[in-house]
């Protein structure tokens, strides 16, 4: 509890005591043992039991003492014969004079409301001037930036992995803050602002925390949403207050997380003259590079939506340097896994390089979640260390969803799912450019009834026409297998068709991969702003040609997949039988089937019962191809 709060409590206690004293002065009355009704009082008077009385005309009360010494009180009506009756019965009568208020009390009563009003006004004015940080009623104009030091933040660059280039860019800031003369003597100027851009979970905020831990200088952190308030102008006031604090503590670093909350494109004035977000952005632009230079104040901002930021915010002089924090490659994933594996007891069979290869597209946050899920799997099985089996189970859960062992389905639907997934797997194994099939299962996971998981051998940064065509053929393999072996169609291929159509449409309209339509973009713009008039970029005749070309690609790949399945019916039958027996088959078992060998039994599990559960699920859609699994829901 700070001093401002204590002062406020003391003030209100004093005010309460004064009010209680005043009320007691006006409401206080003598307490008597007996209260008589007026008729009983007159009867006592006539009986000679009353010694003396005191009449109070202001309160219309009679107080007195009986012959035996008891005090009493009664209410006196307007009786003109009262005094004469009392005197006849030898009662000593005393009349209480009208009380006169003292001069001090009269002054106090007349001036107390004004004094109270002035005191409250002075209190709130002091709160407005200097009491904002204590959370007072007028604190909304003060900055909510938190200052970090070595005690509150122990993250260093050793805790950051998988983004060596980004780490090198920001490490230069730390070097400048520690030894600015190294740069000044060569005429260099440290960037005033650094914008870290990248997908969610890649480590932008973690990198900023590492800068704070390494810099040994004041570090202010705030979220972009902390500037926005229900009051107009508060955001701009908080920006000013934050930079004033930073200038007092320079050299220092300001970190603004999720800057897109206030840094979006400014509109054409449709938001009105008091648009809170635009006022905040304008003030931020001025503070970053205005008339007053912010010497020694370095601003670091992070966002995963750089495309929506205002151009004035991105220009040199404000954010001189943009650091791309991308998804880690296979080497980066291995380094990130090593960082997180240091925190848990590991078994000797755990290989970080194998896990890194098996997790393409994972961000740093995904890998941290993978290690945590593996530790949870090990804890459920009462293990003392985390082994490779736990990591495989955790990876399956993250890629394919949790197992739904309790779901029960009819044998016909299980057979249909087995043939569906076998169709995906067979086509993927026979096509030359397809990613290797890692695992096939008919165990319901998440929303899927079955999945075919293809795992790429290496990271892929671009896609090619031949591989995209093969992906379309793989997606059609499930439905074709249902038609050939089950003589029926199910709704399980709905998502397969949706993804195949989108892939073919992108090939024609975006990537220029159609020989008939050429290298022209036929897709409409997807970046139309709110309330803008979007127009068609192609004519109806051209659209018909586009649709015809998309259908041609789909039909051709459908024919390719059907030809492969009809030529390899025995392998499909063997794969479906293995799935019905074991529920899940891995790459080694799939290779046995493709080579015409007897399928080897599944690998024994160390920590839990791996006996297949007779289960299934409801109808749905098929899932992904590499690196995501192909699913039948």
Number of C-alpha atoms within 10 A of each C-alpha: 6 8 10 18 14 10 12 13 11 12 14 12 12 11 11 11 10 13 12 11 11 14 10 11 10 8 8 9 8 7 10 12 9 11 14 15 12 15 10 11 20 16 12 14 21 16 10 15 16 26 19 18 20 16 20 17 14 10 9 12 14 22 20 21 17 17 11 9 10 13 18 19 22 19 16 18 11 8 7 8 8 12 14 11 14 20 12 10 15 14 21 15 16 15 11 12 10 9 7 7 9 9 8 8 12 12 11 13 11 10 11 14 11 10 12 12 11 11 13 12 12 12 15 14 13 13 20 16 10 14 20 18 15 16 14 16 11 18 17 20 21 22 24 19 23 14 15 18 16 15 7 9 13 14 18 17 18 8 14 20 22 25 23 12 13 19 19 12 15 19 17 13 20 19 14 18 20 15 11 16 12 12 13 12 8 8 9 11 10 18 19 23 25 22 24 26 21 19 15 17 19 23 24 27 18 16 25 27 23 22 24 29 22 19 22 15 20 18 27 23 23 20 20 20 16 16 26 19 15 9 10 15 19 21 30 23 18 24 24 20 17 21 22 15 14 23 15 10 16 19 17 22 28 24 27 23 21 18 23 22 19 25 25 19 16 20 12 7 10 8 12 10 9 11 15 21 23 23 20 23 25 18 17 22 17 15 19 22 17 13 8 9 12 19 12 18 23 25 22 24 26 27 24 19 16 19 12 14 18 17 13 16 22 19 11 14 15 23 22 16 20 19 19 18 24 21 21 23 22 22 13 18 27 22 21 24 22 16 16 18 18 9 10 13 12 16 12 10 10 16 16 17 15 12 20 21 18 19 22 22 16 20 23 26 13 16 21 17 16 26 22 18 19 22 23 15 20 21 14 10 12 10 12 12 14 23 21 18 17 24 22 15 16 24 21 18 17 14 16 23 15 16 16 18 15 12 16 15 14 12 13 10 17 24 18 25 32 31 31 33 31 32 33 33 28 26 26 25 18 16 18 12 15 22 21 20 24 19 20 28 24 33 29 27 25 17 21 26 32 32 32 31 30 25 21 19 12 12 14 11 6 5 8 11 13 11 15 17 21 21 26 26 27 29 31 27 30 33 28 26 29 24 16 16 16 15 9 12 14 18 15 26 25 17 20 25 19 14 18 24 17 13 17 24 21 17 20 26 22 15 18 17 17 18 9 11 16 12 14 13 16 21 17 14 10 7 7 11 9 7 6 7 7 13 9 10 12 13 9 10 8 12 15 11 13 21 14 12 19 22 14 13 20 22 14 14 21 19 14 20 29 22 13 17 24 14 10 15 16 14 19 26 17 20 27 24 16 22 23 22 14 19 24 19 24 15 15 15 21 26 14 14 21 19 11 12 12 11 18 13 11 15 9 10 10 11 14 9 8 12 11 13 15 19 20 26 26 18 18 18 22 31 28 21 25 18 20 18 23 28 35 35 26
